[in-house]
Amino acid sequence: MVDEERWRARFRAARMSLPRWARDAPDHSIYQSNVTGTWEIYTWDRGSGERRQVTDRPNGTWTGTIDPSGAWVWWFADTDGDEFGVWKRVAFGAPEGTESVPAVPGLEPSYPAGLALGASGLAVVGRTNDTGNSVHLCRPGAEPEVLYHHAEDAHVAGLSRDETLVAIGHSEHGDSRHMALRVVRADGSTVGDLWDGPGKGVYGAGFAPVDGDARLLVGHERRGRDELLIWDAVAGAEQEIVLDLPGEIGASWYPDGSALLISHSHEARDELYRYDLGTGALSRIETPRGVIGGAAVRPDGTVEFSWSSAAEPPVIRSTSGAVVLTPPGPTAPPSVPVEDVWVDGPGGRIHALVSKPEGDRPYPTVFDIHGGPTAQDEDSFVAAVAAWVDHGFAVVRVNYRGSTGYGSTWRDAIEGRVGLTELEDVKAVRDWAVSSGLADPERLVLTGGSWGGYLTLLGIGTQPDDWSVAIAGVPVADYVAAYEDEMEGLQAFDRSLFGGSPDEVPDRYRESSPITYVSQVKAPVLVLAGENDPRCPIRQIDNYLGRLAELGLPHEMYRYDAGHGSLVVEERIKQMATEIGFARKHLNMP
């Protein structure tokens, strides 16, 4: 198989997400798959083995869930990726092609802000629009009731099994990066509040799956990293879960509420454990070295999980030893293992992941900068990275300050000096890559999507002599204009990140905006952008491209009719081909 066929096969090979099942009907499952060439939602009756496609839209569908009874599949219907729309639903056993109907006809379109479903038909729906953030109680056959409303960011964080308690994550204190929790009753009365103060968030991870049980699993960062506690707002009690593990901790409940499934993330790889709440015993669940894309406990106690590594494509496995779901069609070809590098930087040691092609050093090298910024690069399979490697490029991915996985201080180090801090770390790794002989300094590509696209444009303006080519996907390019047009939840995030709005701290936005430095750009620039993107809106990108044109700087634009990325496989292949072609052309590679 030639390289071109090989990397295209990785994008085309059918993928599936980890199945989610109905709490009270565990044979009723749903999953996402791109088997048709577009990501859509499917049902799977484990008893009969029958699978049905639930959604079928030109630009695909990703967000969906199944209600606890197993009777209904809910999915979010936006317009061509703009993330603004309504929840729809369809019966689990409906014939393929059955039209879905609005799940709550009384609610107008909005951005989604969480959803919790009860077995009785009760739905708790979170919404965001230009009037603020609201949570609605939606009972079958009744008009929706406003349970909560506030101008600051908020979302639904859980519904107790007996449907008497609702958990709401909120930022009434004005910091959506470090949220608080409130548990309320169905009449809106407050049962309890939990907040650890400035710079320390708490996050709901679900009520115990037991009738009459008020325990809420909560993520906290009291000791500078993600850890766990159990909060009973009715009893006014907290139980911290202290584990002797070096990395960051997440969890979900075992079905009887007696134990937790622990996810441990450390240095770009994951582990699973079972934690017994009665005895405090912590037991390792054997999984291969790599990344767990999701995990959940079946009623029989087995754990299903999605796993991959940089070299091996994703597979959905069970601790029983079985492969849970096998997608139809060819499997994706493997890629190369990733190598870990630690580089001393201005804020501490920086973890980077390196993928190398065949051939002699120094390599043309792609610095692929992750989005977020509250995210991280991991030892997981990424088709785009494999494509660059197939075409002779080394790929370096940097978990800069701002990334998750390395503690709260590392994650929050970018606040107040946005973009510039991350790029100090990227440059430190860039300089190491050149001095070590890995990277050819005349053939360095800076690229990324979303926040990575933002850092790409900011990087070529503030570090113009360090980069040969720039490829920015769905970027922030003009931060003030982006703030004006972006979805309300991201405006709250930006206020928390910068310490205020552009009107309140204009110098910070100016210093961190790529358009400020556009006259210093030397590298040819490719920008890819979605016409309907609510996160990095198109107007602010056009502003930046207009300045490039005025200055006569070489650039190209690739527009597509979707939002913040595409769920259509052929569109993603086309974009990847454009990116690789642009880089090879400007690096004079045959």
N, C-alpha and C positions, 0 to 999 in steps of 0.2 A: 504493500500500500504506500503510495507516495505521500509526502507531507500534506499536500493540499487535501487529499481524500481523508487522511488520518485526522486532522484537526476538525474538519467538517463533520466527520462521524461522531466526534465527541459532543458536538452541539445537537446533532440530530438524534443520537441514541435516546430512546424513551427513558424518562425519569419518573419517579413517583415519590411523593412525600410520605412521611410516617403516617399510617392510618390513625384516625381518631374514631373512637367508638362511643355509642350511647351508654351512659352510665347504667341505666336499668335494662338495656337490651344490647349487651356487648357483642352480639353477632352482627349488629347494624353498625357499619363503619363507613367513613368517607375518607377520601384522599384526593390529592391533586396529582395530575399527570400531564405530560406534554406529548402523549402517544400520537395525537392527531396533528402535531406540529404547533399547537398552541396550548398553553397551560389552562386546564379546565378542571372542574370539580366532578368527582365520580362517587357513586355509592358502591358498596361491596357487602353483600349478604354472605357472611362467613359460613352460615349453615348450608346454603344451597350452592355457594360459590359464584353466584350471579353478580356481574358488575354492570352498572349503567352510568352513562354520562348524563350529568345533571345540567351543566351549563354549556353554552355554545355561542360564543361572541367573537367578533372579528379580532379584537385586541386581547382576548383571553380574560380569565377570571382567576383570582387567587384566594380572596378572603371568604371563608365559609366555615360552618360548624354544624353539628348535629345536636338536636335537643336531647335531654336526658332520657326521655321515653323511647327514643329511636323512631318516632313517627315523622319528624320533619327535618329537612335539610334547609338551613338558612345560608344565604350568600349575599354579599354586598354588590349592588349594581350601580357602578359609576358610569361615566360617559367617556369612553376612549382613554381610560387611564387618568382622568382628572381627580379621582378619589372623592368626588362629591356625588352623593346619590342616596339611595334608600336600601334598606334590607328587604330581600325577597325570600320566599320559601316555596318548597315543593315537597309533596309527600315522599317519604323514603322509597316506597315501592311503586311509585308512579312509573308508567312506561316511559322509555327513553323518548325525548322530544316533547314531553308534557310541559306546558308553559307554566313558569313560576308566577306567583302573584305577590303583590306587596304584603310584607309580613305585618306591618303596622300601618294601615292606610291613613291614620290620623297624624302621622309624622311627616313633615316636609323634608325635602332633601337637605343633607348636611354632610360634613366630614364625620367619619365614624370615630367614636371615643369609647370603645369597649362595648361588650355585649355579654350578658349572663342570662341563661335560660333555665327555667324550672320545669319539673315534670308535669305540673298542673297546667302548663300553657302560659304561665307568667313569663314575661320578658322584661329585663332591665336594660334599657338602651341608652348609651352615651352618645351625645351629639356635640359638634362644634360648628358654629357659624359666626357671622359678624356681630351677633348679639352676645357672644360668650359661649360658655360651656354648660351643658345641662345633662341631667340624668332623669329618665322617664320610666315610671312603672306602667307597663302595658299589659293589661289583663284581657283575656279573650272576651270579645264582645263588648268591651268598654272603651271609652275614650282614654288616651294616654294621660297620665297624671305627672306633673312636674315634681320630682322628688328632691332635686337639687339644681341650683343655678348659680353661677359665679362668672365674673369677667375673666378670671385667671384660669389657667389650664387645669383640666380635671378629666377623670375617666372612671369607668366602672371597673372595680377591682375584684368583685366576687359577690356571689349570692349563696347564702347558707342553704343546706339541703332541705330544711323545712320551710324555706322561702320567707322567713321572718326578718332576716338581717341582710343588709346590703353594705358592702365595703366600697368606699369611694376614695380613689387617690386624687389628691388636690394640691394646688400650689397657691392657696389663698395668701400665704406669706410672701408671694412674689418671686419664688425661685422654682421654676418648673424642672430644673436639673436635679433638685433635691426635694422630693415631694413628701407630703404628709398623708396620713390615712385617717379616715373617719368611718365609723360603723353607725348606720342609722337603721331605724325601723321603717316599716312600710308607710307610716304616717309622716315620715321625715324627721322625727325626733331623734336626737343624737344619743347613742348608747355610749360611745367613747371616742376619744381622739388620741392619736399617736403621732408624735413628731420629735425628732432628736435634736432639733435646733439647726442653726445656719450651717450649711455645708455638709449635712448628714441626712440623706434621704431614707425613707422607709417605703416598701413596695409590697402590695398584697399579692400573694401567690396561691390564693384559694382557701375556702373554708374546708374544714374536715368533712369528708363525705359520709357523715353519720347524722341521722335525724336527731334534732335537739342539741347538736354539738355546735357551740359558738366559737370554737378555736379557729383562728385565722393564721395561716402560715405567712410569715412576713420576712422579706429580705431587708437587712439593715447594714450599716457600715460604721458602727460605733468604734471599731478598732482599725479603721483605715482600709478595709477591704470588704467585699460582699460576704456576709454571713447570714445566719438564720435565727429567728426566734418564733415562738408561738404565742399569739396574743388572744386572750379571751376578754373581749371588751365588756361582756355582761358581768363576768366575775371580777373584772379589773385586775387580771393577773397576766404576767409575762413569764415565759420560760425561754431563756437563751439556749441555743444549741451550739456548744463549743466543741469543735472538732480539731484534732491534731493533724491538719492537712495544710500544706504550704500555700495553696492557691485560693481562688475565689469559689464560693459555694452557692449553688442553687438547689432547689428541691421541689418535689411534688409529693402528694399523699399516696400511700398504699390504700387499696379500696376499703379496708376496714378501719382506717384511721389509727392503726397501732404502730405504724412505721412510716419512714420517709424514704423516698428514692432520692439519693444525693447525687448531684452532678458536680464534679470537682474539675475546675479548669485551671491549668497551670502550665505556663510557658508554651501556649499555643496548642495544647493537647488536652483531652478530656478523659476522665475516669468516672465510673459509676459505683455507688455503694448503697447498701441498705442500712438504715439507722433505726434501731429498735427504740421506740420512745419509752418503753417500760424499763428496759435494762440498760440503755445507753450503749449497747453493743453496736459496733460499726463493722460491717462485713463487705469486703470487696466483691464486686460483680465483675467477672472476667470479660473484658472486651479487648479487641486488638488495639495496638498503639495507633492513635489518630484522633479524629474529632467525632463526637457524638452530635449529630444534627438534631436530635430529639429523642426522648425516651419516655415510656409510660408503662405502668404495671397493669397487666391483665387480671381479671378476677381470680384466676387460678394461681396468681403469684409470679408467673413468668413475666419477664421484662422484654418488651419489643423496643428496638432502637435502630435509628438510621446512623450508619457509620461510613466514613471515607477517610482516606489519607491523600496527601499530595500525589502519590503514585497510583492509587487505586480508586476507581469511580465508586459512587455511593451504592450501598446495598442495605436493605432493610432486614434485620436479623432478629432472632429471638434467643433468649438464654436457654431455650429448650434445644437449641442447636439447629433449628429450622431457619430457612430463608422465608420470610413472611410473605413478601410479594415479589414476583419476578415480572418486570415489564416486558411486553412483547417487543419484537424487533431485535436488531443487533445490539450487543453490549458495547459500551464506549471503550476504545483502546486505552491502556494504561499510560501513564506519563512517568516522569522521573521523580525519585524521592527528593524531599526538600532537605536542605542543610541549615542548621541553626548557626547564627553569628551574633556575637555580643560586641557592641562598639561603645567605647566611652564617649559620652556626649555632655553637653553643657548642663543638663539636668540629671545626669546619672547614666547608668548602663542602658543601652538601647538594644532591644531584641529585634533582629531582622531574620527573614526567611529567604533562602537563596535557592533557586532552581537553575541548573546549568544544562546547556545543550551539549551535543557532541562537538568535537573539534578543539582547536587550540585557543588558549587565552592570549591576549585579552579578548573578551567577547563584546559585541554590540549588546548593550544592556538596557533593559526596561526597568525603570523604577515605577512599579504599579502601586499607587497610594490608595489605601482603603478609604471608604466613606465613613459616615457616622456624624461627627467624629467619635461618638461613643460606640465603638466597635473595635474589632481587632482582626488581623490576618492570622490564619491558623494552618495547621498541617492537615488541610482538607483538600478535596479535589476541586479544582477550578478550571473549567474548560478553556477560559481565556488565557490563563497562565500556560497551560499545556500547548495552546496554539502558538504563543510567542516562542516557546522552547523549540517546537517543531520547525520553526522558521529561522532557527539559528541564534536566537537571543537568549542571554541569561536574564532572569527575572529576579529582582530584589523587592521584597515587600517589608516595609518598616512599621513597627508598632510604636510610633512616635508618642510623645507626651500628648495626652488627650484620648489615647486608646484605652479600652477596657482591658481587664485581665491582669493588671499590674498594680492594683491598689488605687484607692481614692485620690491620694496626692498626685499620682502620675496622671490620672484621668482629668483632674481639675486644674492641672498646671497651666492650661491654655487660657483660663478665664481672665478677661481683661486685656489680653495680648493675643488675640485670636489669629490663627494662621501663621503668624511670625514665629511663634514658639515651636509649632509642629515642624516648620521648615528648617529650623536650626538642627533638629534631630535628623531630618531627611538629608541635610547637607553633610552632617557628620558621617552618616553611613555612605553617602555618595563618595566622600573623600577617602574613606577606608576602601571602598570597592576599587577606586582608581589606584591608590597606593599599593594595594595588595596584588595588583596585576589581574584582578578579575575582570574589570570593566575597561573598555577602550574609551578614554576621555573625549575622543572626537565623535563617538557614536553613543550618546546617552539620551534616552527617551524618558521624559517625565510624563506620566499619564495617571489617570484615575477617574472614577465616576462619582458624582454627587459631591460630598466633601472632598474626595480625592480629586475631582475635577476643579474644585475651587482652589485647592492647594497647588494644582498644576499651573493654573493661570497666575496665581500669586507668586509662585516660585520662579517662573520665567521672567517676571517683572522685577523681583527683588534679588534674584540670583542669575542674572542674564548670561553670565559667562560660564555657567556650570552645566547648561543643558543644550543639546543639539536639536531636539524636536520636542514639541508639546502636543499631547492629545488629551483633550478635556471633554469628558462625557457629563452631560446634564449638570454644569457647574454653576456656582455663584460667581458672577463676573463683575457685577456692579452692586455692591452690598446694600446701598441705600435703596436703590430701585427694587432689589430683590425683597427687601423688608416690606416695602409698600405693597407688593403684589402677592406675597406668599400666603399660604394658609395660616389661620390665626394661631394654631398650636405652635407653629414654627416661629411666629413673632414672639410668643412667650419664651420659647427656647432661646432665641437670640437676645432678648432682654436679660435673661439670666446669664448668658455667656459673656455679653459685653458690659453688663452692669447698667443697662438702661436702653432706651430706644435711640435711633439716630438723632432725634431732636434733643435728647438728654445728654448723650455723650458723642457728639459728632466727630470729634478727633479720633476716637477709637475706631469707628466705622471707616473713616477715611484712611487711616493707617493700615487697616486690614483688608481693604478692598482692592482686588486686582486692577480695576480700571484706573486707580491712582497711579500705577506704575506702568501703564501700557506703553508709554513713549520709550521705555527702557528695554522693551522686548527685542530680542535678536533671533530667537528660534522661530521657524515656521510653525504655525498653529493650526490644528484641526479641532473644531468644536462640534460635538454631536448633541442634539437637543430635541426634546419632545415638545410638540406644539401645545399640548394640554397639561404641561407639568405644573402642579400647584406648589411644588417644593423649591424648584429653581426655575421660576417663570421665564418665559421666552423674551419679554421686553428687555429685561436687564442684560440678557445675552446679546440681543441686537444692539444695545448701547455699546457694549464692548467691541463687538465686531465692526460697528460703525467707526469707532476710534481707530482700530487697526487699519481700516480702509483709508481713512483720512491721512494716516501716517505712511501709507504705502507699504505696510508690512505684510509679508506673505502669509496667507491664511486661507482655509477652506471651511465650509459649513456643511454639515449633514443634518438635515431635518427629517423627522419622522412623525407620523400622525398617532401619537400615543402620549403617555405621561412620563413619569420619572423612571424610564426604562421600558423595555418591551417584553411581553410574555409570548411573543411569536418567534418560534425557533428560526425560521428563515430570515426574519428581520434581524435577529441577533447575529446570524452568520454573515449577513450582508454588512452589518456594522463592523464586525471583527475584520472582515476582508478589507474594508475601507481603512481601518486603523493600521493594519499591517502594511498595506500598500502605501499609505502615506509615509510611514516611517521608513520603509525600504527606499522609496523614491528620494527622500530628502537626505538619506544617509548614503546614497549612491551604491546601494546593494543590489546585485542582479536578481 
